[in-house]
Amino acid sequence: MHDESTPRYRINQMTDTGSTVVLALAEDVELEPVTQQQMMLEAVDRAITDKEVKEQIKPILEAILRSQPQTMLKTYSQTAIQITMPKKRYEKMGSPRVGDKLTIDIKKAVQ
């Protein structure tokens, strides 16, 4: 069972050296497509605090942005991890392959 608070990682690359296995992982997140226009409007909305100014600028900005081609973006700053482990440990975890997902719980150890 997957706990939503624990990030999952997708195996992007695997190197088997015989005695060790190196896994290159990236955070497995589902991204919602966002248009460049949406991002710009949200940025203006955050930057301008005066409601009256927002009401005057927003229609002009929307008209300008509508005339531009829409670019869909899927962005997210992902966490990347590289793990080197003994081959026996890799086999004990089921020998996952590229594209498989892993759950890794990383937190500061309490001493």
N, C-alpha and C positions, 0 to 999 in steps of 0.2 A: 504494500500500500504506500502511495506517495504522499508525503506531508507537503502541503503547498508552501510552507515556510522554508523548506530545504530546497535549494536550487538543484535542478537536474542539469547534467552536462552531456553533450553529444560528443562521441569520439570522432574527431576529424582526421586523425592520422595515427597510424600504429607502426612501430618499428620493433621487430623481433630480432634480437642479436644472438639468440641461442640460449644465453644464460639469463638475460634480462629482457623486459618488454617496456617500451616507452610509449605512453599514450599521450597524445595531444588532444585536449578537451576544450570545448567552448560552451558557454552557458546556453542551454536549450530554452529559448524563449520564442513564443509565438508572437509575431509582430503584426500589428494592425496597420494597413497601408494608410499613409497620411499624405495629402497633397502639399506641395510647397506653399500654395496659397494659404492653406489652413495654418501652417506653421508661422507664416508671416503675420497673419491676422491675430493669432494668439500672442505673438511676440509684441505687437503693437498694443494689444489689450493689456498685457502685463506692464509695458513701459509707460503708458499714459494713464495717469491716475485720475485726471479731471474728466468727469463724466460728460460734460458739455463738449470738450475738445474731442473726446472719443466719438461722440455722435456726429460731429462735423467731419472728422477724418475718415471714419470707417466706410461710408458710402463711396467716397472718392477712391480710397484704396481698393475696395472690392471691385469697382469698375475698371481700374487699371489692371488688377490681377486677372479679371475675367478675360481680358484681351490677350493674355499671355498663354502659351501652351501649358497644360497641366502636367506636372511631373510628380509621379507617385514615389514616395520615399518610404523606406523601411529601415529605420535607424534605431539603434540601441547600443549603448556602450556595454559590450559583453565582457565578462570575466573569462580569461583564458588560463588554463592550467596545463602544465606538463608534468607527468608522473613517470618516474622510472621505478620499476619494481622487479623483484626476482620472478622468474618465469613460473615457479611453483605457486606463488601467491596469485598471479594472473590466472593460472589454470583453476585454482580454488574458487575464484569469483565467476567462473563459467566461461572463460575465454571470450570476452565480448569483442566484437568486430567493429570496423569503421561504420558509423551510422547508428550504432547501438547507443542507448542512453544509460547513464550511471547517476546514482545519487551519491553525493559526497557531502558529508557534514563537516564543515570547517568552522572552528571557533577557537577562541583563545582558551588555553588550558588554565584551569584554576589551580593555583599552587597551595 
